[in-house]
Amino acid sequence: MSSSSAQLRRLGAELRRLRELSERTQTDVGMAIGRTHATLVNWERGKTKISKSDLACLLAELRAPAEVRKGLEQLRSETGRRHGQWSVFGLADWLRPLVSFEEDAVAISAFEPVVVPGLLQTREYARAIHVAGPYTTAPDDVDRWVEARMQRQLRLTDPLPLRFHAVVSESALRSAVGGPKIMCDQLRHLAEVAAAENITLQVLPASVGAHPGMASNLTVLHFADPETDPPLGYFDGPLGGYMIDDEGDVASMVNIFEDVRALALDEAASARLIAAILDEHHEKGSEHVRSVESGLA
């Protein structure tokens, strides 16, 4: 998907509704205002932003009431305005849509088989992840991208906070990202944020073995009005990320998450496992210190 927002999709849904009420096709309306069928499709799906003049022509052609025109013109003018703050972070094109939709989402479900979910990472853990991935994050961008991730996490503590349900694999918690100290701080952070009412954290134990989500991470974003803003999917890898808007594919991602969630430990058992793994990282850190001190003696 191109860089977009839930607002843009809402505008498209309203334009589609108006056209369908007039019982006209996209081709017919497009020809009437001098635009192609593909252009109408992109407007209605929220793929591209309609210009002010094209919107005026389209609404006139569809004989939209004055109050409807005013509302849609206001929605068009506001589209994308809220997301300008992210431009200072120099985010990659593939990441911008996710950041945009995160701001409009009311709930997110995420499964991570390799790392701690980004919205739950500490600053130092996030930095270690970015430094280790030069194919997606150039060295000069690391600090800005880490700061962007910290800013994104503010959605979890908004006055109307984002509901976040995360399932993370046991192996991700055992991986020594950044070393024992960073992992200890990260696991303590997970224990703290998991206590928030809007956050559900489950651990998928290694004993589960093969499972439906083991091939990749996945994220599903849910919005306030599923009729006009259906859920979106997202996944990423070493070369970047991808938004998924196909209804069938997103439904499959929802089902995969539900399968993984059902296999994971409940919240209480997950908390106990996190505490146990924290102790292991702490012991490894202590052993390293003792080894260094012994070598210096």
Protein Blocks (a to p, Z undefined) as FASTA:
>chain_A
ZZddfklmmmmmmmmmmmmmnopafklmmmmnopafklmmmmmnomaccdfklmmmmmmm
nopafklmmmmmmmmmmgoklmmmmmmnopafklmmmmmmmmmpmbdcdddfkbccfklc
cfklmmmmmmmmmmlmcfklmmmmmmmmmmmmmmmmgfbdcdddddddfklmmpcghijk
lmmmmmmmmmmmmmpmkbccddddfklmpafklmpccdddddfblmlmccddddddfkbc
cddfbfklmmmmmmmmmmmmmmpccfklmmmmmmmmmmmmmmmmmmmmmmmmmmmZZ
